[in-house]
Amino acid sequence: MWYFAWVLGVGFAVLLAIMNAMWGENEAARAAAGRHALGDTDLP
C-alpha cells in the first residue's frame, strides 16, 4: 500500500504548488490595487 501514500503525497504537493501560485497572483493584484488607491499609478 505504499503507492497509496505516494499518490496522496504527490497530490498534496501539486495542490500546495497550485495554491502557492494562486496566492502569489493574489498578492500581486492586492499590491497593485493598493498603489492605485493611493494614486501612485506610475509604478508597474
Secondary structure as UniProt FT lines:
FT   HELIX           2..37
FT   TURN            38..39
//
